[in-house]
């Protein structure tokens, strides 16, 4: 057992002898400052760049089209708007839907995480007195992914009390976003 390895001379340090195998956990790298990184990859975070109209109370996929982070190119930000990681494991998944209407008539906003086309987590808020025109609802969960065919999507619903326009709010300030990262095997 040792607490620290320092080179005898110079700046190079050899661990083991020629032909030895040194095991580092899958998806990790050891940097020159001795910090192991990469355990939380693949990872992505994307947001909706501009406001879009949605159908009243309809389950609608968030088309988070602007990537902030996509470490392993596993998020499709132009066609399916889904995350399909290539490394198996448990993933922390999160999202936020900011629903709004053109008047103070919101009834409910819901945000849902889907895995392979089926809902795995949901959160929602209901407003009964016609006093809000915008409401953000977040959802988070831990989801097992197989690293090949499993995929994740974020859906939301906006419902209003009366006639009007329902929207997912989009902007560079990220009022609607979707993301995930690997937390372990």
ChimeraX attribute file (.defattr): number of C-alpha atoms within 10 A of each C-alpha:
attribute: neighborCount
match mode: 1-to-1
recipient: residues
	/A:1	3
	/A:2	4
	/A:3	4
	/A:4	5
	/A:5	9
	/A:6	10
	/A:7	10
	/A:8	8
	/A:9	7
	/A:10	7
	/A:11	7
	/A:12	9
	/A:13	11
	/A:14	9
	/A:15	11
	/A:16	9
	/A:17	7
	/A:18	7
	/A:19	6
	/A:20	8
	/A:21	9
	/A:22	7
	/A:23	6
	/A:24	10
	/A:25	11
	/A:26	11
	/A:27	14
	/A:28	14
	/A:29	14
	/A:30	11
	/A:31	9
	/A:32	7
	/A:33	6
	/A:34	8
	/A:35	10
	/A:36	13
	/A:37	13
	/A:38	16
	/A:39	17
	/A:40	17
	/A:41	21
	/A:42	26
	/A:43	24
	/A:44	22
	/A:45	21
	/A:46	24
	/A:47	26
	/A:48	25
	/A:49	20
	/A:50	16
	/A:51	16
	/A:52	13
	/A:53	14
	/A:54	21
	/A:55	13
	/A:56	17
	/A:57	16
	/A:58	12
	/A:59	15
	/A:60	17
	/A:61	19
	/A:62	27
	/A:63	26
	/A:64	27
	/A:65	20
	/A:66	18
	/A:67	18
	/A:68	11
	/A:69	14
	/A:70	20
	/A:71	15
	/A:72	14
	/A:73	15
	/A:74	17
	/A:75	28
	/A:76	17
	/A:77	19
	/A:78	11
	/A:79	8
	/A:80	14
	/A:81	19
	/A:82	24
	/A:83	25
	/A:84	23
	/A:85	27
	/A:86	18
	/A:87	18
	/A:88	16
	/A:89	16
	/A:90	18
	/A:91	23
	/A:92	17
	/A:93	24
	/A:94	21
	/A:95	25
	/A:96	25
	/A:97	32
	/A:98	24
	/A:99	30
	/A:100	27
	/A:101	23
	/A:102	14
	/A:103	18
	/A:104	17
	/A:105	24
	/A:106	27
	/A:107	22
	/A:108	21
	/A:109	26
	/A:110	25
	/A:111	29
	/A:112	28
	/A:113	25
	/A:114	18
	/A:115	19
	/A:116	14
	/A:117	11
	/A:118	11
	/A:119	14
	/A:120	14
	/A:121	18
	/A:122	18
	/A:123	15
	/A:124	18
	/A:125	13
	/A:126	13
	/A:127	16
	/A:128	12
	/A:129	11
	/A:130	14
	/A:131	12
	/A:132	17
	/A:133	16
	/A:134	20
	/A:135	23
	/A:136	18
	/A:137	20
	/A:138	20
	/A:139	19
	/A:140	19
	/A:141	14
	/A:142	16
	/A:143	19
	/A:144	15
	/A:145	22
	/A:146	15
	/A:147	15
	/A:148	11
	/A:149	10
	/A:150	16
	/A:151	19
	/A:152	24
	/A:153	26
	/A:154	29
	/A:155	21
	/A:156	26
	/A:157	25
	/A:158	30
	/A:159	25
	/A:160	27
	/A:161	16
	/A:162	12
	/A:163	11
	/A:164	15
	/A:165	17
	/A:166	25
	/A:167	22
	/A:168	27
	/A:169	22
	/A:170	21
	/A:171	13
	/A:172	11
	/A:173	10
	/A:174	19
	/A:175	20
	/A:176	27
	/A:177	25
	/A:178	31
	/A:179	27
	/A:180	26
	/A:181	22
	/A:182	25
	/A:183	17
	/A:184	15
	/A:185	14
